[in-house]
Amino acid sequence: MAYTTLYRKWRPARFEDVRGQEHIVSTLKNQITGDRVGHAYLFCGTRGTGKTTVAKIFARAVNCDHPVDGSPCNECAACQAILQGTSMNVMEIDAASNNSVENIRQIRDEVKYSPTEGRYRVYIIDEVHMLSIGAFNALLKTLEEPPSYVIFILATTEAHKIPVTILSRCQRYDFRRLTVATLMQQIFDICSAEQIAIEDAAVRYIAQSADGASRDALSLLEQCISFYYGQTLTYENVLEVLGAVDTSVFRNLLQQILQCNVAEAMDSIAEAISLGREMGQFVTDFIWYLRNLLLVQTSEPSEDALNLSGEHLVQLQAEARMVDTDRLLRYIRILSDLSAQLRYATSKRVLVEVALIKMMKPAMETDTESLLERIRNLEEQLAGGVVLQTAPVPEGSGGTAKVEAGQQRRQERMAQEGKESVEPVAVSPSEFELYDRVRHDWNRIISEQFPLLATVLRVARLSYEPDKGFVLLFEEPWHYKLAQKEGYLSDLTEYLRQNYDSQVPVRAELRQGRSVPEVVAGSDPHIPGIEMEIGMEE
């Protein structure tokens, strides 16, 4: 006998077997027992929630010779014929491939003939939203006043695409997503019947990954069973088969982001990819991890709200103390935008890496959340004793003594920290004027570059040297290598030439922890060959 997949083998055969849709099952059973069956039904809901299954049970129940409390007996001739697909009373139509006016006209011609056996002719039209406008119009009159022996059951995942004229002629039933607890119980029952050993943590993760769909849960379960056939299904086994990662990976990644450790975060992504993890699922799971942290911080959620065991909930509460709420909201926003982009992206790894860098470098964004985080970072630096550089003070302004005292304190502090003091770079007044203009407009200049170049410039420190021109200083080697990509620096040089009448080049250097020298205006350079006194002629 041919093998039958789990979701077909364990498809509910009676109303009592349907899980998570009690509000619909009770109503339909009452209609059957009270002989108040309608002529048109619309079943709405996401995939795998039981729309077609309930429609088939309902079709058998209305034609059953010996119904039991509104459910079909599945033993009489009528039930057996419908189960085997040989009954002429039940027609299942796929609207995705039969969506023309001619298909609906054929149905309209068939309903003129009463059933040869049984009480009702039942038409189950799946994915009804795929019908054309002409097909919907052809269905209108028949749907409104069908013969007394005809029942239409329309099933769809996108009810908003169905014309209002069709909706008004049907009894609408909305199928709910199944809860994680319901799916877990279903998986446990099936594994027990199939004599499959599985860990509780593995069952919970499969139920979470199914996203409320019973069919998806059984498909994922079958995939894991096939890979580890004859073995106990562990949590690690399920993660490996489904291309997912353990929450410890997200915990470590969050710590790396909070520490602004770009190198280790990139290594974590590289390791996940090498293990075959799918980036879209990786980002989705990371968002759920951050969402759980946010719920723990802002309320006292139950284990069901977080879909976690009591042990994991205690651990999550400890992890929630690592980060504040504002940062979590910003991280979730960035990752949510990334998740939408990944659906159609070809270079998913690059997008993920850029998003993580955004999370670590608030200066790359100008939204309110990023500005607040930048202010928060400055406050933390000031609290830690970091001295901010001051702007150069012109001579004779009365602030020279303060500047010298500040520079002396800065040198003493750097000597205590073991850092080398860097002398200011003196440039000519004309060079300083050009540098000062570009520095003042730097954010606007970045925004006018193409996206990838703008991303590179946001992580650079702008400086200037007399014999080199503009210098972009980078902390990370891979930023430095990306900046040296062919055409990037020449494009920026050409932009400055056109907009600032600049004749100096732009180059990149690897900073590697070295201090950035301050650029100051020096005296006018001596012009050799001109040795004369200038006087006034009377």
Disulfide bonds with the S-S distance in Angstrom:
none
